[in-house]
Amino acid sequence: MALSLSNFLFAAALLPSLGGLARAATRNYDFNITWVTANPDGAKERPTIGINNQWPIPPITADVGDRVLVNVNNQLGNQSTSLHFHGLYMNGTTEMDGVVGVTQCSIAPGQSFLYNFTVDQPGTYWYHSHERGQYPDGLRGPLIVNDPKSPFKDDYDEEVVLTFSDWYHDQMPPLLKWFISYANPTGAEPVPDAALVNDTQNLTVSVEPGKTYFFRMINIGAFAGQYIWFEGHTMKVIEVDGIYTEPYETDMIYMGAAQRYGVLISMKNSTDANFPFVMSMDETLFDTVPDTLNPNATGWLVYDSKKDMPQAALLDDFAPLDDSLLVPHDHEKIFDHVDYSFNLDLTMDNLGDGANYAFFNGITYVPPKVPTLYSVLTTGPNATNPAIYGRNSHAFVLEKGQVVEIVLNNDDTGKHPFHLHGHAFQVAYRSTENVGNYNGSVPLIQTPMRRDTLVIIWLFHCHIEWHVASGLIATMIEAPLDIQKTISIPPEHYDTCKAKNIPTAGNAAGNTKNFLDLSGENISVKPLPAGFTARGIVALVFSCISAFLGLAAITWYGFGDLGKNELAAAQRRIREGGISLQDDNH
């Protein structure tokens, strides 16, 4: 769930692999990552990242216990890529988590990469690129793990998968270049151009009277949280982020980026009318709202295709479900002790290049030269020392079986949905807005909901893709000495690193002789000079550029006769550069 000027506490037990599950089948997927042309909102055609020359991309489906093989070939030509299987714990297969710079190297154009893992958890998930800012360009789709033993399998007749997303008319590379630059000192995120349901607009879902449908809903967007409601129908929540819940009825839910809900909706007993359902982007996330933006996307529950598709009613206020009221179906109680606790204090600030960055505890994430998992595997007993992973990897070394408590204090004015790879966590406390940092004196929820996204080498990060790119990430390194005994990197994974000349041994700087010598490691931009503000640097840069142009104009005109009109034009250019020139008729 998204947070704003608030804080929350959650705990996760670091457990060994469940093991012992029957492997019902092997699911094979051959994915050629390709460019296609798409125009999902009908407003602008643009290059989009598809699979096997198609977009939207296909879902991945499996049953609990299945082995999944995803063979990826990067045919983009001009971009590297990866795939992350969002919400899957990857017990015993950390190397398949798909996070560039953490568990693998990026897959260069022309290279192949095999993901090979077993799914031992049911639920609603999704998969997406985990290469810098890439998935909003189209590389994201549903991942559904069916459960023959679901406690709700007899409560519905059919399943429907709905994805909700924001959409940009421009590609991510130029948007990211502008976003993290001196031209954007406040860190204002690019505002989406449209809202989509199942990567389209005006979606129709055929339904039959009297039936109950299980809607698996996924926010696959890059930025916007979404309000979701179905006119004339009530949702009964039975799953969040792959965790079964006690049924809870609501008229509206809020999904932060990357969150998922499973809801039961019973249809009416007649075909007298069709009913709209709506996703509405959370506009409070946007610094400015363009007049041209339609924040809504409407679909319809279609009882009779011959009848009208009515317009959705406009809402002045949103009152979504408070997901802290949800209770897990297994009634797991709050952990009775904490082995290790730490705070992550979230801030946004500017560095010396004038750009705006995101920080945990004053550290903005920068990928290490060596993927963190490879450092774990090649540093022997030193792997338990967080220092070897580099300052800007922001590493926490954890032990297997520990109950870890993370207190996240949001000292930013915006909302941030956080995702922890490899685990679901108990949300033991979440404050309201503007109450200050967590002080440990509040009562905790005794049967807390569990999620993997709230608004191990495992990554913990905000799932607003702009904030991932600007550094809102920490790395959880779980049981590194056990990893050395249990994980073996497939040779083709090393081939992807070799193709990009990325080292695969040593500390964060690639030092294989002295693991505590981090000379040459990747580090963040230096802080602003004392007395400077981001706006001051921007003004200085543009003044220098304008002054240069102005002086160039003078030089140019100095080679010829400088008449009154030319002089006035030169003076205008110089004034725009912040320099004055008096006209003395010489």
N, C-alpha and C positions, 0 to 999 in steps of 0.2 A: 504494500500500500504506500502511496506517496506521503511524504512528510514535508512540513513547512515550518521552519523555525521551531522545531520540536525535537524530541529525542526518543530513542527506543532502546530496549534491551532485549537481546535474544541469546539463546544458548543452543549449542549443537553438540551432540555426543559423537566423538570420532570413533567409528566402529569398524571392525574388520568386515571383509566381504561376507555376504549372507551365505552364499554357496548352497549346494545341495538341491538346487531347483532343476526340475526336469527341463531339458532343452527340446522343445516340441518341434522346432523346424529351423532351417537356415534361410534367412531372407537376403536375397542378393539384389543389389542396386548398382547399376553402371551409370554413373553421372558424368556426362561431358558438360563442363561449365562453359557456356557460350553466350555471345551477345545476341539479343533479339531486339526487335523494335516493338514498343508497346505504347498504348495510349489509353490507360484504364479509366480516366475521367472524361475522355473525349475532348480535352482542351489542348493537349500538346503531345505529339509523338516524340519519343526519346529513346536512346539506347538503354536497354534494360538487361540485367544479368539473368539468363535463363538456364535451364538444364535440358540437354538433348534438343536444343533449338526450340524449346517451348517455354512459354511463360503465361500464366502462373506456373510455378514449378510443382512437381508431383509430391504428394504426401509420402511419408515413410510410415508404414504400418507393420505391427508385429504383435505377437501374443507374449504374455509373461513367460520368460524362460527361453525365448527364441534367441538364436544367434543372428546378428545383423552384420552384413558385409556391404560396405559402401565404397566402391571403387571410383575415385574421383580423378578425372583428367582435366587439367586446366587448358581450355582452348580460347581463353579471352585474348591472348596475344599481347595485351598491354598492361595487365594487372595480375598480381599474385592473388592467391585466395586460400581459404581453409573452410572447414565445416565444424561447427560446434553443435552438440546435441543437447539442447537447453533443458536442464532439469534432470537428466539422467546422471546417476551417481557415479557410474564408471568404476564400480568396485573392482579393484585389481587390474584395471586397464586405464590408468591415468593418462598414459601416452596417447589415448584415443580421444581425449577431451577436445582437441581441435583449437586450442588457444595459441595463436602465433606469439612467439617470444616466451611462452611459459611451458607448454607441453610439446611444441613442435616448431619447426621452421615453416614459413609460408610456402605454398606450392607455386612455384614459378610457372610462367606460361610454357606449355609443352610438357610439363612434368605430371606424373601420376602419383597417387597416394591412396593407400588402402586403410580404411577404418574398419576395425574388427572388434566387436564387443557383444556381450550378452546382456539383454535387458531383464532385470530381475525385479522390476517395479511396474505396476500398472499406472495408467493415467494419461492426461492430456499434456503434451509437450510440443516443442517445435525445434526446428534446426535452422541454422543460419551461419553465414560467414562470420568468422572472428578475426578477420583482417581489417585493418584500420578503416573504420567508418563505412564498410562496404555493403552491408546487408540492406540498407534502405534503397539501394539501386536494384533490388529485386531478389537477391539470393536469400530468401527466407520462406519457410513453408511448414505445414503441420507435421507432427510426429505423434502418432497415436499408438499406445500400447494397450491392447484389449486384455480384459481380465475375465476368464471363464468363472472365476470364483467371486466376482463382484457382489457385495452385499445388496446391490440395487439392480441386479441383472433381470429380476422379474418385475421391476417397477416401470418399465418403458417398452415401447414397441419398436422404435427405430432410433438411429443416431443421426445427428446432423453436425457437421463441423463448420464453424464460422470463424474466419479470421478478420480482425479489425486492424486497420493501419492508417497512418498518415502517409502522404505521398508528395514527393517533390518533383517539380518539372525539370530541375537542373540536377546534374550528376553530383555525387558526393565529393570527388576530389577538388573541384573549384570551390564548392561551398565550404569545405574544411579549410582550404587555404585562406579564405576570407575570415572564417570564424576564429581561427587561431592566428591573429595578426594584429599589428598595431592599428590597423584601420577599424578594429572592433574592440576598443579598450574595455568596454563594459561587459564583454562576453555574451552579448545578445545572440541567442540561438536563431538560426534561420527558421522562419515560420513555414510550416507545410503549406502546400498549394491546394490540397484536397484531402478528403477522407474516403476510405475505401472499405468495403465489406467483400471478403473473398476476392480481393484485388480487382473489384469492379464497382460500379454504382447501379442502383435500382435493381438489386438482386431480388429474385422471387424464389420462395421456398414452398413447394407444394406440400400440403398437409391434408390429413383426413380427419373428419369429425370423430371425436371421442377417443382418438389415440393420444398416447403420451410419448413425447419425444425427448431424447437425451441430447441436449445441445452442448457440444464441446466448443468453448469460446476461447480464443487466443488473441492477445494484443501483440501483433508482430511489428508494431510501429517502432520508429526511431526516437520519438520525442513525446508525442501527446498521450496523456492519459485519456481514457474514454469512458463516458457515461453511456450505459446500455439499458434500454428498456423495450418491452413488447407491449404495445397498446392492447388493452382488454384482456391481458393474460398475466398470470403470476409466475414468477420463477421460484423453483425450489432448489436451493444450492445443495449439492451432494459431494462436490469435489472442488478443491482449490490446489493448484500447482501439483497435481498428482496425489494429493492426500484426501482420502474420503472423510467427509464431515457428517455429523448428524444433520438431517434435513432441516433447512431453514428457509422460510418463505420471505420473498422480498419483491418489490416492484421495480427496483433499479439497482444496478451494481456499478462500481467504478473499477476499471482495470488500468493499473499503471503499465507502462511499457514492459513487456515480457511476461506479465501475469496471465494466468489461465483460470477459468471457471468451468465447472461442469454443472449444468442445471437441468432439472426436469420441468417441462411445460406441458400441461394437459390441454388439448384442443377443445373447442366448444363442440356442442352436439349438433350444430346445424351448419349449412353452407350459405347462410344469408349474406355474409359480408366477408371481405378480406381485411386484414389488419396490418398496419405498418409496424415495423420495429426499427429502432433508431440507435445509431451511435453518434455521440456528440463530443467533439474534442474539447478537452479542458483548456479553455482560453486563458485561464489565469497563469498558465505556464509561459505564455508568449509575452515578450516585452512590448510589442505592438501588434495590433490586430488589423491587417489590411482590410479596407472597405470591400474588397472583392472576394474575401475569403468566405466560403460556405463551410462552417465547421461541422456540418452534419452529413451523414450518409444514411439514406433510408432504404430498407428492404421491406418485403411483405411476406406475411404468412398467407398463402394463397389457398383458400378453401374452394374457390370456383374461379377459374381463369377467365371466364366470360364476364365476370363482374368487375366493377371499377377498382382501381388501386388508390384508396383514399390518401389524401395528404396527412402527414403526421401533425399532431397538435404541437404548437410551440410552447415551450416551458420557460417560465421566468426563473424558477429555482430548481436546484437539483438536490435530492435527498437520497443518496445511495446507501446501500447496506454498509454498516460498520463491521468490517470483517473480523474485528477482535471479538465479536459475539459468537463466531463460529467455534464449534467444539469438534475435535477430531473424532472420527467414528470409533477408534480404538480406545478413546478416553485416556490416552497417555497423560499422566500427571507431570507437573513441572519437575525437572530433575532436582533431586534432593541435596545436591551439593555442587559446588563449582571448583574445578581444579585450577583453572587459569582464567584470569579476567583482564581485559584491556579496553581502553577507550579508543575510538576513532572520532576525532573532531573534524567536521567538514567545513571547509572555507573555500571561497573563490577569491582570487587576487591576481595582480599583474606582476609579471617579471620584467627583466631588463630590456626585453625586446618590445615592450609595450603591449604585448598580447595578454589575454586573460586566461588563467589556468585554474584547475581544480586541485584541492589539496586534502589529504588526510594527515592530521597532526603536523601540518606545515610541509608535507612532502608531496610533490606531484610525481606521478608514476612516469618513468621512462623505461622502455624495454631494455633489458640487458643485452650485451653482445652475444652471450651464450644463453639459449633457452633454459629457464630455471630448472626444469626437470633434468636436463643434461648435466647441469652443474651438480645436482644432487647425486647423480650416478657416477661422477668422475672425481669427487673430492674426498672420498673415504670418510673417516671420522669427522673431518671438518664440516661435513654436510649439516651438522647440528648447530653450526654457528651462523646466525642470520647475517652477519657482516659480509660473508663471502658472496651473497646474492646481490650486493650493491645497495647503496643508500636509496636510490630512486626506484628500486623494485619493491621497497617497503615490505620486507619479508618478516613474517612471524613463524617461528618453528614450533610446531605442536607435536604432542605425543599421542600415539594411538590409544584409544579408550578414554582420553580426557574428556571432561565436560568443560567446554570453553564458553565463557560469557563475553559477548562483545557489546559494549555500550556505544551507540552511535549518537553523537550530538550534532544536530544539523544547525550550524551557525550561519547558514546561507538563507537568503530570503525565498528561495525557490523550493520546489518539490523534487524529491529524488527517489525513484524506485530502485532498491538494492537487491542484487542477485548474488548468492553464494554458490559457487560451483561445487558439485560433489556431495552436497548435503541438503536436507531439509532442516530448518531450525525452528525451535519454539519461540514464538513472539511473546515474551513474558511481560512486557510493558511497553506501552506507547503513549506518550504525552499528547495533550492538545497543543495547539500552536502557542508560541510566545510565552512559555513558562520557564525558560532557562534550561541549563544543563541538568542532566540526571544526577541526583544526589544520593540514591540508594535508600531513601526513606519512605518510598511509596509502596503500597501493597502490590504484589505480583499476581498475575492470573494463574490460578492453580491448575486449570486444565487448558493450557494455551493452544491456540491454533498453531499449525505447522505449515510453513511455506518454504519455497526456495527463492522467491522474489518478494520483497517487502518494499510498498509505498504506502592426505590431501596435499598433492600440490594443487591447491584450488585457488581460483581467482575470486576476489570479492570486489564488486564494482557496481557503480551506478549503471542502470541500463538505459538511460538516455544517451544515445550514441554520441551526441556532441560532448557529453561530460566524460565518457570513456576516452575519447580522443584527447581531451584536455587534461587527463591524468587522474581521474577519480577512481583509483584502483589500489588495492593492497593484495599481497600474495600470502596465502596460508600454506606453509610447507609442513605436511603432516607425516610424521614417522619416517624421516628421511633414511635412516639406517635400515628400516624394514623395506623401503622402496628399493634399496640397493640389492636386496636379496630376492625380490619377487618380480621385478620388472625388467624386461629385456626389450630394447628398442629394435623394431624390424629394420633390416638393412635399407629398404626403400625410403624409410623416414630420414635416414642419414643422407640419402641421395638428394632429397629436396634441399637439405642444408648446403650440400656441396655445390648444387646448381647456383646458389646465391652467395657462395663463399662465406658462409656463416660458420663460425667455429662451434664445435660440439663437445668441448671438454674444458674443464677448468672453472674458475670463478666467473663472476659477472663480466669481468674484463677479458676473459679468455686466458688468464694466467694459469698455467698448469704446474708451475714449479713452486710458487709461493702463493697459496690461496688467500692470504691476508693482504697481498699487494694488489690493490685495485686500480693501479695506474692505468689511465686510458679508458676507464669504464664510461659508459654512456651516462651523462648527467643532465640535469635540467638546465635551462637558461638561468644565468645569474640574476639575483634580485635587482630591483630598481636601485639606482644610485640614491644616496641619502638626499632628501629634499625634493626628489622628483616624484611626480604622479604620472600615471599612465596617460592622462590627457595632456600633461605637459610634454611628454615625449612625442606624442602624436603631433602636437602643435609645432614642436621643434623640427621634427622630420619634414612636415609639410612646408614649414617656413623655409627650411634649407633648400628643398626642391624648388619652391617658388622663386626664391632668391636667385638660384642658379639660372632658372629660365629667364628671369628678368635681366640679369647681367648678360646672358647670351643674346638677348634681344638688343641690348645696347651695343654690343660688339657688332652684331649683324648690321644694324642701322648705321654704325660708324663707318662702314665701308662705302657708304653712298651718301647722297644728299639727304639730310634729315629734315624733312619738311614738318610743318606743324602737325599734320595728321599722323605722321609716323611717330613724332615725338610723343604725342598724346597716347598713342597705342602702347609705346614703350613704357611710358610712365604708369599706365594702367596695369601692365604686366608686373612692374616692379612693386607697385602698391600692394598687389595681390600677394606678393612674396614678403610683405612686411617691411620694405625698405622705401624711404622717401627720397625723391629727387626734385630739387627746385629748378624751375624753368627760368634761366637767366638770359635766354635768347642767345646763348653762345653755342 
